[in-house]
Amino acid sequence: MRLAPYAVRTPLLISEDLNAAVGGTVLIKAEPLQRTGSFKFRGAFNRLSQLNAAERAAGVVAWSSGNHAQGVAAAAQILGMPATIVMPADAPEIKVAGTRKLGAEVVFYDRATEDREAIARRIAQERGAVIVPSYDDPDIIAGQGTIGLELMEQAQTMGFTIDDVIVPASGGGLIAGIGLAVKAARPAAQMFVAEPEGYDDHVRSLAAGTRVANASTANALCDALLARMPGDLTWQLNANTLSGGYGVNDTAVRTAMRFAFASLKLIVEPGGAVALAAVLSRAHAAKGRVVAVIVSGGNVDSEIFGAAIRESTRAS
């Protein structure tokens, strides 16, 4: 397996407090403990490790608000190739700094007025570099799917049979890969998507039976989940595996961040907390079921994290 020597096999956690509160068994896959602090390293390394010598010499170009950026940068550093990342000017500083620390060049763009993909493709054409999409790519999807493989193996070892899996989504690569792995191991398991309220394009696409776009891609609390609409390839996969989904508001997200910090000892970024928020807010009925929740990342600026913890503390 390409990833095995490099990716962390992240733990599957249980909180008795959470189980008691929701009346079911919740298994939490902790991807903030992955290399670079999110699941994105998995797909990026799987893609980059298959490039030939000439492609590696020319380098790679990607676009990202931060987690894919760091995943690509880390994979490129390990494999000894240059990487350029097109990032929004308002990306969290922790993600920008992390990307640069890993040796990648950062090119900023304005979310409101510029097209990140067009910028990245221009740079790639000028340099002869390889484009590394953040989600709509078979190798990226397969790399993210290793989370599903680990999840099912770990649950079986712990003596659990999973009923439901809830996964955050932006472009849909993470949930597509996990869905393929979960359904292969247990066809009866149900897959659910979790997204920020107002950016719930998968939920609305499921209702419409076709891809629909978000009204805005402006910066929001869940900065990692702001894709305009589900990807072409990812939607073809997810439309066949998803049983439903949830749009969760910022208050629920901050509550989930606080819970993860207090009860699981995890620092979780807003976008990484939406699936947990769906369970904690009771949007997803966990009573009497075994529910796996993917907590997808932990790259959050200290100011945003501190404000979330303080707000949730006042509300509790």
C-alpha positions, 0 to 999 in steps of 0.5 A: 500500500503506497500510503502505509509508510507515510500516513498515520492510521488515525484512532477510532475514539469513543466518548461515553458522555456522548453515547449517553447523551444521544442514546447510541454508540458513536465512533469518532475517526480522528483525522486531526491527528493525521500528518498535516492535521487533516485527511487531505494528506492521504489523497495528495500522497496517493496522487503524487506518488504515482507521477513519473520522474519527468512530472516530479521534476516539473512539479505540481500546482493545486488550489486550496483554502488550506488543508489540501494545500498542506497535504500536497505540500507535505507529499511533494516535500517527501517525494522531492518535487516543487509545489505551488498552491493557489490560496485565498487571500483570506485563508487562515494564517495557520494554513498559509504558514503550514503550507509555506513551512512544508516548502510550497510556494503560495500564490494568493487570489481574491475569492470574490473576483478571481478564479482560482482554477484558472490561475492554477491552470495558467501557472501549470501551463507556464511551468509544465507542472501537473495539476492536483485537484482537491477532490475530482480525481480518482487517485485523490478519492482512493487516497481519502477512501483509506479512512473508510478501510481503516474505519471498518477494520477498527470497528470490527476489531472493537466488536462494532457493526456500523449502521451509519457513517456521517462525513463532512463534505465540500467538493465530495472527495472525502465522502466519495472515497469513504462511501466506496470503502464502507459500502464494499465492507457493509452494503447495509451501512448508510452514508450521510453528508454533513455541511455548513448551513448555507453551503449545503450543496450536497444536501440540496443536490440530493433533494433535487436529484442533480448537482446544484450550486451554493449561492455564495463561496464567500469566506465563512466559519467553515472555511474548508467546506466552501466548494461551489458545488459537488464535483462531477466525478464525486457526485456520480459516486455520492448520488448512489451511496448517500442516504441523506444529509444535514446542514448545521449552523455555526452555533452547532459547529462551535458546540461540537468544537468545544465538545471535542476539546473537552471530552476527546482532547482534540482540537478540531477546525470548524469544517472538521466538526460538522459531522460531529455537530450533526450528532450532537445537535440531534439532527441525526438520530443516533438512538440505538444505532452505531454511528461513525463520525469523521472528524476531518481536520484540526487546522484552526487559527487560535483566535477562531478556536478560542472564540468558539470555546468561549462562546460555547462555554457561555452558552452551556 
